Amino acid sequence: MSEALWLVVPAAGRGRRMGAQWPKQYLTLAGKPVMAHTLSRLHQAFPTARLCLCLDSDDALFDPAWVPFADWQRVDGGAERADSVAHALAALAGRAGDNEMVLVHDVARPCVSVDDLVRLYEELRHDTVGGLLAAPVADTMKRDDGAGRVAATELRQGLWHAMTPQGFRYGLLCRALATARRQGLAVTDEASAVEALGLAPRLVAGRRDNLKITHPEDLGLAARILSAQHAEGSVNATASCREKR
């Protein structure tokens, strides 16, 4: 019997930096809510995966029709991302095996490519630690002095932008988040919790257009990315058909 793949999507955020009427996961992007796009991408890559969706307990905007997965459950989110993920892992206790893979993906990353999703999973299936999608830093990095001026220019060699999904074995991820909570560590993603155990997650290079919608201008940028990806897919499909002739 093959091991199950578990997907955790934290979607309890308020999206205050967007300055919008609704949380960013419910803003309209190319005719659908951001959440619907994100869940669709995950389903295209992993149609038989099991989904745990973390929502505010009083969330009245959510529509189950946006969930394409046959096996899924709603879990109350927490105050922070790590709390939501911890709630999801607790909900999976007794269902998920310690060695089964859990992929955690930001609901506000609707542009993640299906190819990247599949490749990440294939690379992590045989990795003893786990890892994450990431992109090497291309820009010059500045550190500020706390007063709006440059204090130093940081070497960008070896620096990566962390993205999602981030994937780790269920047992390891539970232990990492529990240890971080017990030690009072502030973790902004799953990889940082695993790093705190002294482990080194694998960096899997992903497309740079795996945008996280955070600021108001990001919504328009995401729309352009989706349009470009659709055009790219159409071109690739046409080229493939020509090759088969």
C-alpha positions in Angstrom: 0.0 0.0 0.0 1.5 3.4 -1.0 2.0 6.1 1.6 -0.5 8.9 1.6 0.4 12.5 0.7 -1.1 15.1 3.0 -1.6 18.8 2.1 -1.9 21.5 4.7 -3.1 24.9 3.5 -3.1 27.7 6.2 -5.9 30.1 5.2 -6.8 31.8 8.5 -4.9 35.0 7.8 -6.6 38.4 7.9 -4.4 39.9 5.1 -4.2 43.3 6.9 -1.3 44.5 4.7 -3.6 44.2 1.6 -5.8 46.9 3.0 -8.8 45.2 1.4 -12.4 44.6 2.6 -11.8 40.8 2.7 -8.8 38.6 3.6 -6.6 38.1 0.5 -7.6 34.5 0.0 -11.1 35.7 -0.9 -10.1 38.5 -3.3 -11.0 38.0 -6.9 -8.2 36.9 -9.2 -9.0 36.2 -12.9 -12.7 35.7 -12.0 -12.2 33.4 -9.0 -11.1 33.7 -5.4 -7.4 33.4 -4.8 -8.1 30.3 -2.7 -9.9 28.6 -5.5 -6.8 29.1 -7.8 -4.4 27.8 -5.2 -6.5 24.6 -4.4 -6.9 24.0 -8.1 -3.2 24.0 -8.7 -2.6 21.6 -5.8 -5.3 19.3 -7.1 -3.9 19.3 -10.6 -0.5 18.1 -9.2 -1.9 15.8 -6.5 -5.5 14.7 -7.3 -5.5 11.9 -4.7 -3.8 13.8 -1.9 -5.6 14.5 1.4 -6.2 18.1 2.2 -6.3 19.9 5.6 -7.6 23.4 5.2 -7.0 25.8 8.1 -9.7 28.5 8.4 -10.8 31.0 11.0 -13.5 29.4 13.2 -15.8 32.3 12.4 -15.0 32.4 8.6 -18.3 32.9 6.8 -16.8 33.7 3.4 -15.6 30.2 2.6 -17.4 28.1 0.1 -16.7 24.3 0.1 -17.4 24.3 -3.7 -13.9 25.8 -4.1 -12.3 22.5 -2.8 -11.7 20.0 -5.6 -10.3 17.3 -3.3 -12.4 14.2 -2.5 -10.7 13.7 0.9 -10.4 16.9 2.9 -11.2 18.4 6.2 -11.6 21.9 7.7 -9.6 22.8 10.8 -9.7 25.9 12.9 -6.6 28.1 12.2 -4.5 29.8 14.9 -3.2 33.3 15.6 0.0 32.7 13.6 0.9 30.4 10.6 2.8 28.0 12.8 -0.3 27.7 15.1 -2.5 26.9 12.1 -0.1 24.2 10.9 0.2 22.8 14.4 -3.7 22.5 14.6 -3.7 20.7 11.2 -1.1 18.2 12.3 -3.0 17.6 15.5 -6.1 16.9 13.5 -4.2 14.4 11.4 -3.0 12.4 14.5 -4.0 8.8 14.1 -4.5 9.2 10.4 -1.1 10.3 9.1 1.9 7.9 9.5 5.1 9.3 11.0 6.9 8.7 7.7 4.2 10.1 5.4 4.9 13.4 3.6 3.1 16.6 4.5 3.3 19.5 2.1 2.4 22.9 3.5 1.5 25.6 1.0 0.5 29.2 1.4 -3.0 29.9 0.3 -1.8 33.2 -1.1 0.5 31.5 -3.7 -1.9 30.7 -6.5 0.7 30.9 -9.2 2.8 27.9 -8.2 3.4 25.7 -11.2 2.2 22.2 -11.4 5.6 21.1 -12.7 7.3 22.6 -9.6 4.8 20.9 -7.3 5.4 17.5 -8.9 9.2 17.9 -9.0 9.4 19.0 -5.4 7.5 16.0 -4.2 9.6 13.6 -6.3 12.8 15.1 -4.9 11.6 15.0 -1.3 10.2 11.5 -1.4 13.6 10.0 -0.9 15.1 12.8 1.2 15.6 12.0 4.9 15.0 15.6 6.0 12.6 17.2 3.6 12.8 20.6 2.0 11.1 23.5 0.2 10.7 25.3 -3.1 13.1 28.3 -3.2 14.7 30.7 -5.7 18.3 32.1 -5.6 18.4 35.8 -4.7 19.1 37.8 -7.9 18.9 41.3 -6.5 21.5 43.2 -4.5 20.6 42.9 -0.8 20.7 45.8 1.6 20.5 45.8 5.4 19.0 48.9 6.9 20.2 50.7 10.0 16.8 51.0 11.6 16.4 54.6 10.5 15.7 54.1 6.8 19.3 54.2 5.6 21.7 51.5 4.3 23.9 50.0 7.0 25.5 47.4 4.8 25.3 45.5 1.5 24.9 41.8 2.0 26.6 39.2 -0.2 23.8 37.5 -2.1 25.9 34.4 -2.9 24.2 31.5 -1.2 21.0 33.4 -0.4 17.6 32.1 -1.4 14.0 33.3 -1.3 12.0 30.7 0.6 8.7 29.7 -1.0 6.1 27.0 -0.6 5.3 24.2 -0.6 7.6 23.0 2.2 7.5 19.3 2.7 8.5 17.2 5.7 7.6 13.8 7.2 4.7 14.0 9.5 6.5 12.8 12.6 9.5 15.2 12.0 7.3 18.2 11.4 5.3 17.5 14.6 8.5 17.3 16.6 10.0 20.4 15.0 7.0 22.6 15.7 6.5 21.3 19.2 10.1 21.9 20.0 10.0 25.4 18.6 6.9 26.2 20.7 8.4 24.7 23.8 11.6 26.8 23.4 9.7 30.0 22.5 11.3 30.2 19.1 9.6 32.4 16.5 9.3 30.4 13.3 8.0 32.0 10.1 8.0 28.7 8.1 8.2 25.0 8.6 11.8 24.9 7.4 13.0 27.2 10.1 11.5 24.9 12.8 13.3 21.9 11.2 16.5 23.9 11.0 16.2 24.6 14.8 16.6 20.8 15.3 20.0 21.0 13.7 18.8 19.6 10.4 19.4 21.0 6.9 16.3 21.0 4.6 16.8 20.6 0.9 16.5 23.7 -1.4 14.6 22.8 -4.5 14.9 25.5 -7.2 11.5 26.7 -8.3 10.1 29.3 -10.7 10.3 32.9 -9.7 6.7 33.6 -10.6 5.5 31.6 -7.5 4.4 34.9 -6.1 3.0 35.3 -2.6 0.1 37.9 -2.6 0.9 40.2 0.2 0.5 43.8 -0.9 -2.2 45.5 -3.0 -0.1 45.6 -6.2 0.5 41.9 -6.0 -3.0 41.0 -7.1 -2.6 42.6 -10.5 0.8 41.1 -10.8 -0.6 37.6 -10.0 -3.3 38.1 -12.7 -0.6 38.9 -15.3 1.4 35.8 -14.2 -1.6 33.5 -14.5 -2.2 34.9 -18.0 1.4 34.5 -19.0 1.4 30.9 -17.7 -1.7 30.1 -19.6 -0.2 31.4 -22.8 3.0 29.5 -22.1 1.0 26.3 -21.6 -0.9 26.9 -24.8 2.4 27.4 -26.7 3.9 24.3 -25.2 0.8 22.2 -26.0 0.8 23.4 -29.6 4.5 22.6 -29.9 4.0 19.1 -28.5 1.2 18.4 -30.9 3.4 19.4 -33.8 6.2 17.1 -32.7 3.8 14.2 -32.6 2.7 14.7 -36.2 
